[in-house]
Amino acid sequence: MSSAEPATAPALRQVPTAGMTWVPGGEFRMGSANFCPEERPVRTVSVAGFWMDTRPVTVAEFRRFVRQTGHVTVAERAPDQADRRGTGPELLLPGSLVFRMTAAPIDLCEFGTWWCYLPGACWRHPEGPGSNVVRRDKHPVTHVAYADAQAYADWAGKELPTEAEWEYAARGGLDGASYVWGDEFAPGGHQLANTWQGEFPWQNLALDGYERTSPVASFPPNGYGLYDMTGNVWEWTADVFRQRHQSDRGAPPGGSADEADRPCCLPRHPRATESLATRFPAPEVPRRVIKGGSHLCAPSYCLRYRPAARQGEAVGTSTSDLGFRCVLRQPS
């Protein structure tokens, strides 16, 4: 069971900034032995209490940051041509990865079929040129690479959460539960998060009411008052990705590259080569842990809308279902 400090802890005196909630520190069982190999081993982890954004950073919040700082996202910058030798001309243009639903069932190993590197796609144009975010102020911002999320956090006087902080917060006090709200995915037939219903990637039944991102806080919060810790968009964390968790004894991660998680609904390295099927990072490509799954996660394919689920994402990647939220820690 989770062992958390009381909600009346001395640190919980005043909300440091609007839109954050206090997550009381404690111990929990991190990871899962029941799903993907990269979630193992399950071990007891302690985290100190911290403040966390109740929602993912929204388009409106990110727009305010850009206006005040002039920040240009990775997706809006032309790639370094020295790193793109031998690739097609479209990959030398600023852009990002956009999901495209297929017309019929396909081999789920052919993930290049449903991802398209689209010049001009960015946080302002999430589906590429011609699209906009005029009516998406309350949606989570997308097409942000790790450096963009870090820049926003620095500007806001916050930080990105560690993987342990994120998972502990997502569990909301339900230590060991499969999902944020318990062990049943859709209790009573109710959809409690923005995920994919139907056969991925060609049939989206949208039983939860959304085909793409949803406005933040469209679904109930977890036990700590946090919204969208499941689905909607994947979220960056500060931790470097390893194939296996550190064990309780501090042994190095086990497993081999062959046991690595398959790319799920989200590709890992958008502009490495001309073929998307080979755009996944070699071991030397820096990757960070992302958590939470997204509106593209389907039980028929990825099942990563769980607190323990994790994926390694290349730091230069940006996609139409990847965002972030921030934390604020107590001074030590």
ABEGO torsion letter per residue (X at the ends): XBBBBBAABAABABBABBGBBBBBBEBBBBEBAABBAAAOBBBBBBBBBBBBBABBBBAAAAAAAAAAAGBBBAAABBBBAAAABGBBAAAABBEBBBBBBBABBBBAABAAAABBBBBGBBAABAAEBGBBAAAAAABBBBGBBAAAAAAAAAAAGBBBBBAAAAAAAAAGGBBGBABAAEABABBGGBBABBBBBEBOAABBAGAAGBABBBBBGABBBBAAGBBGABEGBBBBBABBBBABBBBAAGBBBBEBAAABBBAEABBABAAABABAAAABBBAABBBBBBBGEBAABBAAAAGABBAABBBBBBAABBBAABBBBBBBBBBX
